[in-house]
Amino acid sequence: MNYRMIAYILSRVLLIMAGLLLLPLITALVYGESVLPFAVTILLTALCGGVLALFRPRTRDIFAREGFVCVGLSWVAMSLLGSLPFIISGDIPRFIDAVFETASGFSTTGASILNDVESLTRSGLFWRSFTHWIGGMGVLVFLMAVLPMSGERSMHIMRAEVPGPTVGKLVPRARETARILYLIYSVFTVAETIMLMFGGMSFYEALLHAFATAGTGGFSTRNASIAAFDSAYIEGVIAFSLVLFGMNFNLFYLILIGRVREALRSEELHRYFEIILVSITLIVIGTVRHYGVAGALRNGFFVTMTTLSTAGFCTVDYMLWPAFLHTLIVMLMFIGGCAGSTGGGLKLSRVMLFVRTAAADVGRVVNPRRVSRVQMDGKRVAPETTGAVYSYIALVTLILLGCTVFVSFDGYDFATNFTAALSCISNIGPGLGKIGPSGNFSIFSDFSKLVMTVTMLFGRLEIYAMLILFIPSTWRRKS
């Protein structure tokens, strides 16, 4: 284990975070609010980063284990230090609540314990939504984009932080891949901000909602979320943006370099749009008598995208809808966005591989002589990848059930407990029951909030980067 290299990377992450905290500090200055919460947090974060920087590595090699440890520790540190502005300002005075809200922001979950969002300071709201944008693409991917890393081994960091069953490079150098990803991410964010301003939002609210959309997080500046604006245009812009942010960013790169046909041949992309169309159709069928055709289409498109992309914005209380639509919403929560997107969930490509592998296994049981190969986009999928998909889904199921059991000690109904756990592991935010669109997570005990905070980080980092922190052999110097 290269402890010095881990300390070096952690120091860079904390120094970058200290720099990013300057933006909410500037926001506090603009709106005449106290800069003390952010000034203190910047000093403490920079001090921690400076101390860790003293441990200079003898070699800068990063292997898979170090990559996972770096990512896991970085996200834990960001969640803890990132909660300080809320505590110091009094926006969220309780430590557990502040850490829950911050981890929910960085993990792009969007689950909230706040009953009155609009009472927060402007700078506090900015930082709350900005954590979505930081966490959407990943702070270590940003680190790779702006600082020289340890050559080809830096891909171990990207694999630990970027969601999906496999991670590849868009260009030969991992650093250039990170830069391309962040460039696309930033351009989409700016474009959405401008479009929302055309719909009547102020620059401040447009930017914060663009942050939350880009990271598919779902934090809003209003208590009623997007419903507060009562605008079909704003809902359409956000829903269409979620379509883009729920797609694999590799496809946008292929389109940029002129390989449009290759991008459009993606099987995952085809299934993605099929799921969107089927879900909208089912919601329209189930709600048309309440909203009319136009209203049902409007709500169907928005709810489908905010659920499938795992953003979690709200415009209507779907708890009032027919029960079969609740089942649909839970299924969309499970599936999530495409691999390589900022969305949460299992990821569509992983679900596709799971179904195809299961079908191939059943075929071999029926006909043992049959040779079945699992393919994606016309290419054979390696057995190691399909095996990893099985393992990942098994681990997700175990964590989901474990979280449900722990949360159930608070005494709420099964729908509330199960979807609370599911929303955390899938990084979506709202669930069913008492945590539906009209509720939030403030009802849970501190113990449950702590369990769900850890679950959110497990979900965002796709289990392994967090799980490895709890394995004793990880920390043995010669293991």
C-alpha positions as CSV (number, residue, x, y, z in Angstrom):
1,M,0.0,0.0,0.0
2,N,1.5,3.3,-1.1
3,Y,0.3,5.4,1.9
4,R,2.3,8.4,1.0
5,M,0.8,8.6,-2.5
6,I,-2.7,8.3,-0.9
7,A,-1.9,11.2,1.4
8,Y,-0.6,13.2,-1.6
9,I,-3.8,12.7,-3.6
10,L,-5.9,13.4,-0.6
11,S,-4.0,16.7,0.0
12,R,-4.7,17.7,-3.6
13,V,-8.4,16.9,-3.3
14,L,-8.7,19.0,-0.1
15,L,-6.8,21.9,-1.7
16,I,-9.1,21.8,-4.7
17,M,-12.1,21.7,-2.4
18,A,-10.8,24.7,-0.6
19,G,-10.6,26.5,-3.9
20,L,-14.1,25.5,-4.9
21,L,-15.4,26.9,-1.6
22,L,-14.4,30.3,-2.8
23,L,-17.4,30.4,-5.0
24,P,-20.0,30.3,-2.2
25,L,-17.8,32.7,-0.2
26,I,-18.1,35.1,-3.2
27,T,-21.8,34.5,-3.2
28,A,-22.0,35.5,0.5
29,L,-20.2,38.7,-0.3
30,V,-22.5,39.5,-3.2
31,Y,-25.6,39.0,-1.1
32,G,-24.2,40.8,2.0
33,E,-24.0,37.6,4.1
34,S,-21.4,36.5,6.6
35,V,-18.3,35.0,5.0
36,L,-17.2,33.5,8.2
37,P,-18.7,30.0,7.6
38,F,-16.8,29.6,4.3
39,A,-13.7,31.4,5.4
40,V,-13.3,29.0,8.4
41,T,-14.0,26.0,6.3
42,I,-11.5,27.1,3.6
43,L,-8.8,27.6,6.2
44,L,-9.4,24.2,7.9
45,T,-9.7,22.3,4.6
46,A,-6.5,24.0,3.2
47,L,-4.7,23.3,6.5
48,C,-5.6,19.6,6.3
49,G,-4.5,19.5,2.7
50,G,-1.2,21.2,3.6
51,V,-0.4,18.8,6.4
52,L,-1.1,15.8,4.1
53,A,1.1,17.3,1.4
54,L,4.1,17.0,3.8
55,F,4.1,13.3,3.2
56,R,5.8,13.3,-0.2
57,P,5.6,9.9,-2.0
58,R,8.7,8.1,-3.0
59,T,6.9,6.7,-6.0
60,R,3.7,8.0,-7.7
61,D,2.4,4.6,-8.9
62,I,-1.3,4.0,-8.2
63,F,-2.6,0.4,-8.3
64,A,-6.2,-0.7,-8.1
65,R,-6.3,-0.9,-4.3
66,E,-4.8,2.6,-3.8
67,G,-7.2,4.0,-6.4
68,F,-10.2,2.7,-4.5
69,V,-8.9,3.9,-1.1
70,C,-8.1,7.4,-2.5
71,V,-11.6,7.7,-3.8
72,G,-13.3,6.4,-0.7
73,L,-11.4,8.5,1.7
74,S,-11.7,11.6,-0.4
75,W,-15.5,11.4,-0.5
76,V,-15.7,10.8,3.3
77,A,-13.5,13.8,3.9
78,M,-15.4,16.0,1.6
79,S,-18.7,15.0,3.2
80,L,-17.4,15.8,6.7
81,L,-15.6,19.1,5.9
82,G,-18.3,20.2,3.4
83,S,-20.8,20.1,6.2
84,L,-19.0,22.8,8.2
85,P,-20.5,25.9,6.4
86,F,-24.0,24.6,7.3
87,I,-23.1,24.1,10.9
88,I,-21.2,27.4,11.4
89,S,-23.8,29.5,9.7
90,G,-26.7,27.9,11.6
91,D,-28.4,26.8,8.3
92,I,-28.2,23.2,9.6
93,P,-26.9,23.4,13.1
94,R,-27.0,19.7,14.0
95,F,-23.9,17.7,13.0
96,I,-25.6,14.5,11.8
97,D,-28.2,16.5,9.8
98,A,-25.5,18.6,8.2
99,V,-23.3,15.6,7.2
100,F,-26.4,13.8,5.8
101,E,-27.3,16.9,3.7
102,T,-23.7,17.3,2.5
103,A,-23.2,13.6,1.6
104,S,-26.6,13.7,-0.1
105,G,-25.3,16.6,-2.2
106,F,-21.9,15.2,-3.1
107,S,-23.4,11.8,-3.8
108,T,-26.1,13.5,-6.0
109,T,-28.8,11.7,-4.0
110,G,-30.9,14.8,-3.2
111,A,-32.4,13.3,-0.1
112,S,-33.0,16.2,2.3
113,I,-33.8,16.7,6.0
114,L,-34.8,20.4,5.5
115,N,-38.4,21.3,6.1
116,D,-37.9,24.9,5.0
117,V,-35.3,25.2,2.2
118,E,-36.1,28.8,1.5
119,S,-34.9,29.8,5.0
120,L,-31.3,29.0,4.2
121,T,-28.8,31.7,3.4
122,R,-28.2,32.4,-0.3
123,S,-24.6,31.2,0.0
124,G,-25.7,28.1,1.9
125,L,-28.2,27.3,-0.9
126,F,-25.4,27.9,-3.5
127,W,-23.0,25.5,-1.7
128,R,-25.8,22.9,-1.3
129,S,-26.5,22.8,-5.0
130,F,-22.9,23.2,-6.0
131,T,-22.1,19.9,-4.2
132,H,-24.3,18.2,-6.8
133,W,-22.2,19.6,-9.6
134,I,-18.9,18.7,-7.9
135,G,-20.1,15.2,-7.2
136,G,-21.8,14.6,-10.5
137,M,-18.7,14.0,-12.5
138,G,-16.4,13.4,-9.5
139,V,-13.8,15.5,-7.8
140,L,-11.0,13.1,-8.5
141,V,-11.8,13.1,-12.2
142,F,-11.5,16.9,-11.9
143,L,-8.2,16.4,-10.2
144,M,-7.0,14.3,-13.1
145,A,-8.1,17.0,-15.5
146,V,-6.2,19.9,-13.9
147,L,-3.1,18.2,-12.4
148,P,-0.6,15.8,-13.7
149,M,-1.1,12.3,-12.3
150,S,0.8,9.0,-12.2
151,G,0.6,8.1,-15.9
152,E,-1.5,5.2,-17.1
153,R,-2.1,4.0,-13.5
154,S,-4.3,7.1,-12.9
155,M,-7.0,5.1,-14.7
156,H,-7.4,3.1,-11.4
157,I,-8.8,6.4,-9.9
158,M,-11.2,6.9,-12.8
159,R,-12.5,3.4,-12.6
160,A,-13.1,3.8,-8.9
161,E,-15.1,7.0,-9.3
162,V,-16.8,6.9,-12.7
163,P,-20.0,4.8,-12.7
164,G,-20.7,1.8,-14.9
165,P,-19.6,-1.8,-15.4
166,T,-16.6,-0.8,-17.5
167,V,-14.6,2.4,-17.9
168,G,-12.6,3.2,-21.0
169,K,-10.5,6.1,-22.2
170,L,-11.9,8.4,-24.9
171,V,-8.3,9.2,-25.9
172,P,-5.0,7.5,-25.1
173,R,-4.2,9.6,-22.1
174,A,-6.5,9.4,-19.0
175,R,-5.9,13.1,-18.2
176,E,-7.2,14.1,-21.6
177,T,-10.2,11.9,-21.1
178,A,-11.0,13.7,-17.8
179,R,-10.7,17.0,-19.5
180,I,-13.0,16.1,-22.3
181,L,-15.6,14.8,-19.8
182,Y,-15.5,18.0,-17.8
183,L,-15.7,20.2,-20.9
184,I,-18.9,18.4,-22.1
185,Y,-20.3,18.6,-18.6
186,S,-19.5,22.3,-18.2
187,V,-20.9,23.2,-21.6
188,F,-24.2,21.4,-20.9
189,T,-24.5,23.2,-17.5
190,V,-24.0,26.6,-19.1
191,A,-26.4,25.9,-21.9
192,E,-29.1,24.8,-19.4
193,T,-28.5,27.9,-17.2
194,I,-29.1,30.1,-20.2
195,M,-32.3,28.2,-21.2
196,L,-33.7,28.4,-17.7
197,M,-33.1,32.2,-17.7
198,F,-35.2,32.4,-20.8
199,G,-38.0,30.8,-18.8
200,G,-38.0,33.6,-16.3
201,M,-35.6,32.3,-13.6
202,S,-33.0,34.6,-12.2
203,F,-29.4,33.9,-13.0
204,Y,-28.9,32.7,-9.4
205,E,-31.8,30.2,-9.5
206,A,-31.1,29.1,-13.0
207,L,-27.5,28.3,-12.2
208,L,-28.3,26.4,-9.0
209,H,-31.0,24.3,-10.8
210,A,-28.5,23.7,-13.6
211,F,-26.0,22.4,-11.0
212,A,-28.6,20.1,-9.6
213,T,-29.7,18.9,-13.0
214,A,-26.1,18.3,-14.3
215,G,-25.3,16.2,-11.3
216,T,-28.8,14.5,-11.4
217,G,-29.1,15.5,-7.7
218,G,-32.4,17.3,-7.4
219,F,-31.8,20.0,-4.8
220,S,-33.9,23.0,-5.4
221,T,-34.0,26.6,-4.0
222,R,-37.8,26.2,-3.4
223,N,-39.7,24.2,-0.8
224,A,-42.1,23.0,-3.5
225,S,-39.1,22.1,-5.8
226,I,-39.8,22.7,-9.6
227,A,-43.6,22.8,-8.9
228,A,-43.1,26.3,-7.3
229,F,-42.4,27.8,-10.8
230,D,-45.5,26.3,-12.4
231,S,-43.9,26.5,-15.8
232,A,-44.2,23.9,-18.6
233,Y,-41.2,25.5,-20.3
234,I,-39.0,25.2,-17.2
235,E,-40.1,21.6,-16.6
236,G,-39.4,20.8,-20.3
237,V,-35.9,22.3,-20.2
238,I,-35.0,20.4,-17.0
239,A,-36.5,17.1,-18.3
240,F,-34.7,17.4,-21.6
241,S,-31.5,18.2,-19.9
242,L,-32.0,15.1,-17.7
243,V,-32.3,13.1,-20.9
244,L,-28.8,14.3,-21.8
245,F,-27.2,13.9,-18.4
246,G,-28.7,10.4,-18.1
247,M,-26.8,9.3,-21.3
248,N,-23.3,7.9,-21.6
249,F,-21.0,10.9,-22.0
250,N,-18.8,8.8,-24.3
251,L,-21.5,9.1,-26.9
252,F,-21.3,12.9,-26.9
253,Y,-17.6,12.6,-27.6
254,L,-18.2,10.3,-30.5
255,I,-20.7,12.8,-31.9
256,L,-18.2,15.7,-31.5
257,I,-15.5,13.9,-33.5
258,G,-18.0,13.0,-36.3
259,R,-18.6,9.3,-35.4
260,V,-22.4,9.9,-35.2
261,R,-23.4,6.5,-36.6
262,E,-21.3,4.7,-34.1
263,A,-22.9,6.6,-31.2
264,L,-26.4,6.0,-32.5
265,R,-25.8,2.2,-32.8
266,S,-25.4,2.0,-29.0
267,E,-27.8,-0.7,-27.7
268,E,-27.9,0.9,-24.3
269,L,-29.0,4.2,-25.9
270,H,-31.8,2.4,-27.8
271,R,-33.1,0.7,-24.6
272,Y,-32.8,4.0,-22.7
273,F,-35.2,5.7,-25.1
274,E,-37.5,2.7,-25.2
275,I,-37.8,2.8,-21.4
276,I,-38.6,6.5,-21.6
277,L,-41.3,6.1,-24.1
278,V,-42.9,3.1,-22.4
279,S,-42.8,4.9,-19.0
280,I,-44.4,8.1,-20.4
281,T,-47.1,6.0,-22.1
282,L,-48.0,4.1,-18.9
283,I,-48.1,7.4,-16.8
284,V,-50.3,9.0,-19.4
285,I,-52.7,6.0,-19.4
286,G,-52.8,6.0,-15.6
287,T,-53.3,9.8,-15.1
288,V,-55.0,11.1,-18.2
289,R,-58.4,11.3,-16.6
290,H,-57.0,13.6,-13.9
291,Y,-54.8,15.9,-15.9
292,G,-56.1,15.6,-19.5
293,V,-53.8,14.5,-22.4
294,A,-51.5,17.6,-22.3
295,G,-51.1,17.6,-18.5
296,A,-50.5,13.8,-18.4
297,L,-47.8,14.1,-21.1
298,R,-46.2,17.0,-19.3
299,N,-46.2,15.1,-15.9
300,G,-45.3,11.8,-17.6
301,F,-42.2,13.2,-19.3
302,F,-41.0,15.0,-16.2
303,V,-41.6,12.3,-13.7
304,T,-40.1,9.6,-16.0
305,M,-36.9,11.6,-16.5
306,T,-36.5,12.8,-12.9
307,T,-36.9,9.2,-11.7
308,L,-34.9,7.4,-14.4
309,S,-32.0,9.9,-14.3
310,T,-32.3,9.7,-10.4
311,A,-32.5,13.5,-10.1
312,G,-35.5,13.5,-7.8
313,F,-37.0,16.9,-8.7
314,C,-40.7,17.1,-7.9
315,T,-43.7,18.7,-9.7
316,V,-46.6,16.5,-8.6
317,D,-47.4,14.2,-5.7
318,Y,-47.2,10.8,-7.5
319,M,-48.3,9.1,-4.2
320,L,-51.9,10.1,-5.4
321,W,-51.4,8.1,-8.6
322,P,-52.6,4.5,-9.2
323,A,-50.6,1.8,-7.4
324,F,-49.2,0.3,-10.6
325,L,-47.4,3.6,-11.3
326,H,-45.7,3.3,-7.9
327,T,-44.3,0.0,-9.0
328,L,-43.1,1.7,-12.3
329,I,-41.4,4.4,-10.3
330,V,-39.6,1.8,-8.1
331,M,-38.4,0.0,-11.2
332,L,-37.1,3.2,-12.7
333,M,-35.3,3.9,-9.4
334,F,-33.6,0.5,-9.6
335,I,-32.5,0.9,-13.3
336,G,-31.2,4.4,-13.2
337,G,-29.2,6.2,-16.0
338,C,-26.8,4.9,-18.5
339,A,-23.2,3.8,-17.7
340,G,-20.9,6.8,-17.9
341,S,-23.7,9.3,-17.0
342,T,-24.1,11.3,-13.9
343,G,-27.2,9.3,-13.0
344,G,-27.4,6.7,-10.2
345,G,-29.1,3.3,-10.0
346,L,-27.8,0.0,-11.2
347,K,-27.1,1.5,-14.6
348,L,-29.0,0.4,-17.7
349,S,-26.0,-1.4,-19.3
350,R,-25.5,-3.4,-16.2
351,V,-29.2,-4.4,-16.1
352,M,-29.0,-5.4,-19.8
353,L,-25.9,-7.6,-19.2
354,F,-27.6,-9.2,-16.2
355,V,-30.7,-10.1,-18.2
356,R,-28.7,-11.4,-21.1
357,T,-26.4,-13.4,-18.9
358,A,-29.3,-14.9,-17.0
359,A,-31.0,-15.8,-20.3
360,A,-27.8,-17.5,-21.5
361,D,-27.5,-19.4,-18.3
362,V,-31.1,-20.6,-18.6
363,G,-30.4,-21.6,-22.2
364,R,-27.5,-23.7,-21.0
365,V,-29.6,-25.5,-18.4
366,V,-32.2,-26.3,-21.1
367,N,-29.6,-27.4,-23.6
368,P,-26.2,-28.1,-22.1
369,R,-24.6,-28.5,-25.5
370,R,-25.6,-25.0,-26.5
371,V,-22.9,-22.4,-26.7
372,S,-24.2,-19.0,-25.6
373,R,-22.3,-15.8,-25.8
374,V,-23.3,-12.6,-24.2
375,Q,-22.9,-9.6,-26.5
376,M,-23.3,-5.9,-26.3
377,D,-23.1,-3.6,-29.3
378,G,-22.1,-6.6,-31.5
379,K,-19.1,-7.4,-29.3
380,R,-18.7,-10.4,-27.0
381,V,-18.7,-9.4,-23.3
382,A,-15.9,-11.0,-21.3
383,P,-16.9,-13.5,-18.7
384,E,-15.1,-11.4,-16.1
385,T,-17.4,-8.5,-16.9
386,T,-20.6,-10.5,-16.6
387,G,-19.4,-12.1,-13.4
388,A,-18.6,-8.6,-12.0
389,V,-22.2,-7.6,-12.9
390,Y,-23.6,-10.5,-10.9
391,S,-21.4,-9.7,-7.9
392,Y,-22.3,-6.0,-8.0
393,I,-26.0,-6.6,-8.1
394,A,-25.7,-9.2,-5.3
395,L,-23.8,-6.6,-3.1
396,V,-26.4,-3.9,-3.9
397,T,-29.2,-6.2,-2.9
398,L,-27.4,-7.1,0.4
399,I,-26.7,-3.4,1.2
400,L,-30.3,-2.5,0.2
401,L,-31.8,-5.1,2.5
402,G,-29.4,-4.3,5.4
403,C,-30.2,-0.6,5.2
404,T,-33.9,-1.4,5.1
405,V,-33.6,-3.5,8.3
406,F,-31.7,-0.8,10.2
407,V,-34.0,2.0,9.1
408,S,-37.1,-0.1,10.0
409,F,-36.1,0.3,13.7
410,D,-37.7,3.7,13.5
411,G,-41.1,2.1,13.1
412,Y,-42.3,3.4,9.8
413,D,-44.1,1.3,7.1
414,F,-42.3,-1.0,4.7
415,A,-42.8,1.3,1.7
416,T,-41.2,4.2,3.5
417,N,-38.3,2.1,4.9
418,F,-37.6,0.2,1.7
419,T,-37.7,3.1,-0.7
420,A,-35.6,5.2,1.7
421,A,-32.9,2.6,1.5
422,L,-33.4,2.3,-2.3
423,S,-33.3,6.0,-2.8
424,C,-30.0,6.2,-1.0
425,I,-28.3,3.2,-2.7
426,S,-29.7,4.5,-6.1
427,N,-28.9,8.2,-5.3
428,I,-32.3,9.4,-6.2
429,G,-33.8,11.2,-3.2
430,P,-37.6,11.0,-2.9
431,G,-39.2,7.6,-2.4
432,L,-42.7,6.4,-1.5
433,G,-44.8,6.6,1.7
434,K,-43.6,9.3,4.2
435,I,-40.6,10.2,2.0
436,G,-42.7,10.8,-1.1
437,P,-42.7,14.2,-2.9
438,S,-44.6,15.9,0.0
439,G,-42.2,14.5,2.7
440,N,-38.5,14.3,3.5
441,F,-35.9,12.4,5.6
442,S,-36.1,14.6,8.7
443,I,-38.5,12.0,10.2
444,F,-35.7,9.4,10.7
445,S,-33.5,9.0,13.8
446,D,-29.8,10.0,13.9
447,F,-28.8,6.4,13.7
448,S,-30.9,5.9,10.5
449,K,-29.5,9.1,9.0
450,L,-26.0,7.8,9.7
451,V,-26.8,4.5,8.0
452,M,-28.3,6.2,5.0
453,T,-25.4,8.6,4.7
454,V,-23.0,5.7,4.4
455,T,-25.4,4.0,2.0
456,M,-25.5,7.1,-0.2
457,L,-21.7,7.0,-0.5
458,F,-21.8,3.3,-1.2
459,G,-24.3,4.0,-4.0
460,R,-22.4,6.9,-5.6
461,L,-19.0,5.1,-5.5
462,E,-20.6,1.8,-6.7
463,I,-19.8,0.0,-3.5
464,Y,-16.1,-1.1,-3.9
465,A,-14.4,2.2,-3.1
466,M,-16.3,2.4,0.2
467,L,-16.3,-1.4,0.9
468,I,-12.5,-1.6,0.7
469,L,-12.2,0.9,3.6
470,F,-13.8,-1.6,5.9
471,I,-11.7,-4.6,4.9
472,P,-8.8,-5.1,7.4
473,S,-6.4,-6.5,4.8
474,T,-6.6,-3.2,2.9
475,W,-4.5,-1.5,5.6
476,R,-1.8,-4.1,5.9
477,R,1.4,-2.7,4.5
478,K,2.5,-5.9,2.8
479,S,-0.9,-7.3,1.8
